[in-house]
Amino acid sequence: MYYTYNIMEKNLKNKLLPFILTVAVIILDQITKMIVVSKIPEYTIGCEFFGDFLRLIHVRNTGVAFSMGASWGQSIRRIMFLLVPVIVIGLVISVYFRNNDFTNLQRWAITGIIGGGLGNLIDRFFRPAGVVDFIDVKFYGLFGLDRWPTFNVADSAVVVCGIILLISFIVSIIKEEKNKKQTKQEGE
């Protein structure tokens, strides 16, 4: 029984440790947004780097990714952009703790995504003017865009950790298939 308790305790520690990334993303996201709000007037360029390749600007997003839904009515936006994300984040956290098959990398990626989601949710709850976005990158006409839609640290965490999670799932599936094939060949 003591052995089982130690395994459960270690498993819980392994699941809780990656939430350091969640907290770090939220803190970094909120600090950078506070700096932008206090130093750059809304809808202006604060500074540019590498010519106009990278700009720090201050815009507000009342929609979600790429400002989708910004023109929807206030009550629809509240439901879709406050209630639904809270439910989704709750479900992700539930799956996270119930699943013992995630690798450490997958756990860290998931908690980074959670941190990004919570960072933007904080803005949705406490910044009536919308989520603060401030990173503006030149996109050279790719996909018809002169500039990529403006984003923030939380958005970056969601995208980067989402890509890492997707790649790790693909690698896991490939390894699993390879192991199945090898086991089948050994059994013949």
Contacts in CASP RR format, 6 or more apart in sequence:
PFRMAT RR
TARGET T0000
AUTHOR 0000-0000-0000
METHOD contacts of the structure
MODEL  1
MYYTYNIMEKNLKNKLLPFILTVAVIILDQITKMIVVSKIPEYTIGCEFF
GDFLRLIHVRNTGVAFSMGASWGQSIRRIMFLLVPVIVIGLVISVYFRNN
DFTNLQRWAITGIIGGGLGNLIDRFFRPAGVVDFIDVKFYGLFGLDRWPT
FNVADSAVVVCGIILLISFIVSIIKEEKNKKQTKQEGE
11 100 0 8 1.000
14 104 0 8 1.000
14 107 0 8 1.000
15 96 0 8 1.000
15 97 0 8 1.000
15 107 0 8 1.000
18 104 0 8 1.000
18 107 0 8 1.000
18 108 0 8 1.000
18 110 0 8 1.000
18 111 0 8 1.000
18 112 0 8 1.000
19 111 0 8 1.000
19 114 0 8 1.000
20 111 0 8 1.000
21 108 0 8 1.000
21 111 0 8 1.000
21 112 0 8 1.000
21 115 0 8 1.000
22 111 0 8 1.000
22 112 0 8 1.000
22 114 0 8 1.000
22 115 0 8 1.000
22 118 0 8 1.000
23 115 0 8 1.000
25 112 0 8 1.000
25 115 0 8 1.000
25 116 0 8 1.000
25 118 0 8 1.000
25 119 0 8 1.000
25 153 0 8 1.000
25 154 0 8 1.000
25 157 0 8 1.000
26 115 0 8 1.000
26 116 0 8 1.000
26 118 0 8 1.000
26 119 0 8 1.000
26 122 0 8 1.000
26 154 0 8 1.000
28 153 0 8 1.000
29 115 0 8 1.000
29 116 0 8 1.000
29 119 0 8 1.000
29 120 0 8 1.000
29 122 0 8 1.000
29 152 0 8 1.000
29 153 0 8 1.000
29 154 0 8 1.000
29 157 0 8 1.000
30 119 0 8 1.000
30 122 0 8 1.000
32 134 0 8 1.000
32 152 0 8 1.000
32 153 0 8 1.000
33 123 0 8 1.000
33 132 0 8 1.000
33 134 0 8 1.000
33 152 0 8 1.000
33 153 0 8 1.000
36 56 0 8 1.000
36 58 0 8 1.000
36 132 0 8 1.000
36 134 0 8 1.000
37 58 0 8 1.000
37 132 0 8 1.000
39 46 0 8 1.000
40 46 0 8 1.000
40 56 0 8 1.000
40 57 0 8 1.000
40 58 0 8 1.000
40 134 0 8 1.000
41 58 0 8 1.000
42 58 0 8 1.000
42 59 0 8 1.000
42 60 0 8 1.000
42 129 0 8 1.000
43 57 0 8 1.000
43 58 0 8 1.000
43 59 0 8 1.000
44 57 0 8 1.000
44 58 0 8 1.000
45 55 0 8 1.000
45 56 0 8 1.000
45 57 0 8 1.000
45 136 0 8 1.000
46 55 0 8 1.000
46 56 0 8 1.000
46 57 0 8 1.000
46 58 0 8 1.000
47 55 0 8 1.000
47 56 0 8 1.000
48 54 0 8 1.000
48 55 0 8 1.000
48 56 0 8 1.000
49 55 0 8 1.000
52 138 0 8 1.000
53 137 0 8 1.000
53 138 0 8 1.000
54 135 0 8 1.000
54 136 0 8 1.000
54 137 0 8 1.000
54 138 0 8 1.000
55 136 0 8 1.000
55 137 0 8 1.000
56 134 0 8 1.000
56 135 0 8 1.000
56 136 0 8 1.000
57 134 0 8 1.000
57 136 0 8 1.000
57 150 0 8 1.000
58 132 0 8 1.000
58 134 0 8 1.000
59 132 0 8 1.000
59 133 0 8 1.000
59 134 0 8 1.000
59 150 0 8 1.000
60 127 0 8 1.000
60 129 0 8 1.000
60 130 0 8 1.000
60 131 0 8 1.000
60 132 0 8 1.000
60 133 0 8 1.000
61 67 0 8 1.000
61 70 0 8 1.000
61 130 0 8 1.000
61 131 0 8 1.000
61 133 0 8 1.000
61 150 0 8 1.000
62 69 0 8 1.000
62 70 0 8 1.000
62 77 0 8 1.000
62 129 0 8 1.000
62 130 0 8 1.000
62 131 0 8 1.000
63 69 0 8 1.000
63 70 0 8 1.000
63 72 0 8 1.000
63 77 0 8 1.000
63 81 0 8 1.000
63 130 0 8 1.000
63 131 0 8 1.000
64 80 0 8 1.000
64 81 0 8 1.000
65 149 0 8 1.000
65 155 0 8 1.000
66 149 0 8 1.000
67 149 0 8 1.000
69 77 0 8 1.000
69 80 0 8 1.000
72 80 0 8 1.000
81 124 0 8 1.000
82 121 0 8 1.000
82 124 0 8 1.000
82 125 0 8 1.000
85 117 0 8 1.000
85 120 0 8 1.000
85 121 0 8 1.000
85 124 0 8 1.000
86 121 0 8 1.000
89 114 0 8 1.000
89 117 0 8 1.000
89 118 0 8 1.000
89 121 0 8 1.000
92 110 0 8 1.000
92 113 0 8 1.000
92 114 0 8 1.000
93 114 0 8 1.000
96 102 0 8 1.000
96 107 0 8 1.000
96 110 0 8 1.000
96 111 0 8 1.000
96 114 0 8 1.000
102 110 0 8 1.000
103 168 0 8 1.000
103 172 0 8 1.000
105 164 0 8 1.000
105 168 0 8 1.000
106 165 0 8 1.000
106 168 0 8 1.000
106 169 0 8 1.000
106 172 0 8 1.000
108 161 0 8 1.000
109 161 0 8 1.000
109 162 0 8 1.000
109 164 0 8 1.000
109 165 0 8 1.000
109 168 0 8 1.000
110 161 0 8 1.000
110 165 0 8 1.000
111 161 0 8 1.000
112 157 0 8 1.000
112 158 0 8 1.000
112 161 0 8 1.000
113 157 0 8 1.000
113 158 0 8 1.000
113 161 0 8 1.000
113 162 0 8 1.000
113 165 0 8 1.000
115 154 0 8 1.000
115 157 0 8 1.000
116 153 0 8 1.000
116 154 0 8 1.000
116 155 0 8 1.000
116 157 0 8 1.000
116 158 0 8 1.000
117 154 0 8 1.000
117 157 0 8 1.000
117 158 0 8 1.000
118 154 0 8 1.000
119 154 0 8 1.000
120 131 0 8 1.000
120 152 0 8 1.000
120 154 0 8 1.000
120 155 0 8 1.000
123 130 0 8 1.000
123 131 0 8 1.000
123 132 0 8 1.000
124 130 0 8 1.000
124 131 0 8 1.000
131 152 0 8 1.000
132 152 0 8 1.000
133 149 0 8 1.000
133 150 0 8 1.000
133 151 0 8 1.000
133 152 0 8 1.000
133 155 0 8 1.000
134 150 0 8 1.000
134 152 0 8 1.000
135 150 0 8 1.000
135 151 0 8 1.000
135 152 0 8 1.000
135 156 0 8 1.000
136 147 0 8 1.000
136 148 0 8 1.000
136 150 0 8 1.000
137 147 0 8 1.000
137 148 0 8 1.000
138 146 0 8 1.000
138 147 0 8 1.000
138 148 0 8 1.000
139 145 0 8 1.000
139 146 0 8 1.000
139 147 0 8 1.000
139 148 0 8 1.000
140 146 0 8 1.000
END
